[in-house]
Amino acid sequence: MNPYVLATLLSSLGLGTTLTFASSHWLLAWMGLEINTLAITPLMAQHHHPRAVEATTKYFLTQATAAAMILFASTTNAWMTGEWNINDLSNPIANTMFMTALALKIGLAPMHFWMPEVLQGLDLTTGLILSTWQKLAPLALIIQTAQTIDPLLLTLLGLTSTLVGGWGGLNQTQLRKILAYSSIAHMGWMIIVIQYAPQLTLIALGTYIIMTSAAFLTLKTLMSTKINTLTVTWPKNPILMPTTALVLLSLGGLPPLTGFMPKWLILQELTKQDMPIIATTMALAALISLYFYLRLCYAMTLTISPNTSNSPTLWRTQTTQTTLPLAMFIMAALALLPMTPAIMTLTT
């Protein structure tokens, strides 16, 4: 892609998200979301491949539907209350419609069906942008309006997403689909606590972005998109393999890794809010997710030579990719748990 076009698209992505962050008016927030969608569409379709074009079309139709619902909800709210301010979402119909549209935008279950299919059709770099940056603007709107949304709806969306994110990833062999279901499950953790402690949602979002970036950049370095190609990557890059396994366990939420921090704090908050059954269900759903991360770890670390594999052995070529961001994200994904008190102090 032409560097000038790429710079324009990336700056538009930044502009769209910033516009949504800064706006207090519904139309400006909607405009920011639309700029975001239109800026990422050419990035998704840049590889002229039928699967990429199909993924782009699915993504565009889904996001356009969600944007139309947001516009309809905000117009309904303005018609009923005379207010265009984001914080004055007092009409219950507009309220529910708005939350449903944003759930569709970020891929919360049961509006998640587009997410694995779209991510599967993209290259790993665009998939990383879709899994991290594209979640920021809709989540900012959900955080701003969370206090006016029905708590039952948020709890149902959160619970369903964690369960679907766990169950959906069990049977997958494609790494991008596994990361898509991982994303759905993590979004569920963020949504379930958003009304009681929005700062925990921000902490969960930050750790999710760090861990997902580490996972995507690792797969990009290894040029691996399927589980069976992971089985022959050990001889290619022996140092990266143990850290990759630890990053995946961090995504699963095992102590003493970074991923344990948000799950621990969210379960603690749910227990404080007198919701022990929901907290237990969330913890059990996290165990389901942990199983498919362990599957990946098994494929990487326990199927090395002299075991037979269906994949051809890869050449040990020197990588030309920049590995500094990968190293930084891996360090953050593994070692931030001791910083929990400092992070809590900064966010409260």
Order of alpha helices (4+ residues) and beta strands (2+ residues): alpha-alpha-alpha-alpha-alpha-alpha-alpha-alpha-alpha-alpha-alpha-alpha-alpha-alpha-alpha-alpha
